[in-house]
Amino acid sequence: MALACAIRYSDRPFVQPLQAKASSMTDVGGITAEQLRSYIERIERLEEEKAELAANVREVYAEAKANGFDTKVMRQVLKLRKMDANDRAEQESLLDLYLHALGMAPDFAPADPTA
């Protein structure tokens, strides 16, 4: 008896038959077939959920872009928010150092007090 589990990747169904042999395949090479099938099916469900979440994220970015936000900058902000404060400060310091070394850093000289 064959069961079919469908996974959708980019709206193309991929069907893979799973063999369900209750008594003869319960333990093969130290692997329980039902346990393996359970893991595979759980992973398939999680992959489907992940694809749905990714689609939702794309929709939010599209909505933000439609309202005039720069999505590249939003992605950078999200990346920075995920970072530890110390890691972020170290990265900013290194960036500043590299920009100065390449002559690309803006010079923020103090204003001339005599002017």
C-alpha positions as CSV (number, residue, x, y, z in Angstrom):
1,M,0.0,0.0,0.0
2,A,1.5,3.3,-1.0
3,L,0.8,6.7,0.6
4,A,1.6,9.9,-1.3
5,C,2.9,13.0,0.5
6,A,2.9,16.2,-1.5
7,I,5.4,18.9,-1.0
8,R,5.1,22.2,-2.8
9,Y,8.2,24.1,-3.9
10,S,7.4,27.2,-6.0
11,D,3.9,25.9,-6.8
12,R,5.2,22.7,-8.3
13,P,4.0,19.6,-6.4
14,F,6.6,16.9,-5.8
15,V,5.0,13.6,-4.9
16,Q,7.0,10.9,-3.2
17,P,5.4,7.6,-2.4
18,L,6.0,6.2,1.1
19,Q,5.7,2.5,1.5
20,A,3.6,1.4,4.5
21,K,4.4,-2.2,5.4
22,A,3.3,-2.5,9.0
23,S,4.8,-5.8,10.1
24,S,7.6,-6.6,7.6
25,M,9.3,-3.2,7.8
26,T,9.0,-2.3,11.4
27,D,12.7,-2.7,12.1
28,V,15.3,-2.7,9.3
29,G,18.9,-2.4,10.2
30,G,18.1,-1.0,13.6
31,I,15.8,1.7,12.2
32,T,12.1,1.7,13.0
33,A,10.2,2.4,9.8
34,E,7.3,4.1,11.6
35,Q,9.6,6.4,13.5
36,L,11.5,7.3,10.4
37,R,8.3,8.0,8.5
38,S,7.1,10.2,11.4
39,Y,10.3,12.3,11.3
40,I,10.1,12.6,7.5
41,E,6.4,13.7,7.6
42,R,7.1,16.2,10.4
43,I,9.9,17.7,8.4
44,E,7.7,17.9,5.4
45,R,5.0,19.8,7.4
46,L,7.6,22.2,8.8
47,E,9.0,22.8,5.3
48,E,5.5,23.7,4.1
49,E,5.0,26.1,7.1
50,K,8.4,27.6,6.4
51,A,7.4,28.3,2.7
52,E,4.2,29.9,3.9
53,L,6.0,32.1,6.4
54,A,8.5,33.2,3.7
55,A,5.6,34.2,1.5
56,N,4.2,36.2,4.3
57,V,7.5,38.0,4.8
58,R,7.7,38.8,1.1
59,E,4.2,40.3,1.3
60,V,5.2,42.5,4.2
61,Y,8.3,43.7,2.4
62,A,6.1,44.4,-0.7
63,E,3.6,46.4,1.4
64,A,6.5,48.4,3.0
65,K,8.0,49.1,-0.4
66,A,4.6,50.3,-1.7
67,N,4.5,52.7,1.2
68,G,7.8,54.2,0.2
69,F,10.2,52.3,2.6
70,D,13.6,51.1,1.3
71,T,13.5,47.3,1.9
72,K,17.3,46.9,1.6
73,V,17.7,49.3,4.6
74,M,14.9,47.5,6.4
75,R,16.8,44.2,6.0
76,Q,19.9,45.9,7.4
77,V,18.0,47.2,10.4
78,L,16.6,43.7,11.0
79,K,20.1,42.2,10.8
80,L,21.4,44.8,13.3
81,R,18.6,44.2,15.7
82,K,19.4,40.5,15.8
83,M,23.0,41.2,16.8
84,D,24.3,41.5,20.3
85,A,25.1,45.1,21.3
86,N,28.8,44.4,21.7
87,D,29.0,42.6,18.4
88,R,27.3,45.5,16.7
89,A,29.6,48.0,18.3
90,E,32.6,46.0,17.2
91,Q,31.4,45.7,13.6
92,E,30.6,49.4,13.5
93,S,34.1,50.2,14.8
94,L,35.8,47.9,12.2
95,L,33.7,49.5,9.4
96,D,34.8,52.9,10.5
97,L,38.4,51.8,10.7
98,Y,38.2,50.3,7.2
99,L,36.5,53.4,5.7
100,H,39.2,55.6,7.2
101,A,42.0,53.3,5.8
102,L,40.4,53.6,2.4
103,G,39.9,57.4,2.6
104,M,36.1,56.9,2.4
105,A,35.1,58.1,5.9
106,P,33.5,61.5,6.1
107,D,35.6,64.0,7.9
108,F,33.6,65.5,10.8
109,A,36.1,68.2,11.7
110,P,34.8,70.6,14.4
111,A,33.5,73.8,13.1
112,D,35.9,76.7,13.1
113,P,35.1,78.7,16.2
114,T,36.5,81.9,14.7
115,A,34.1,81.9,11.8
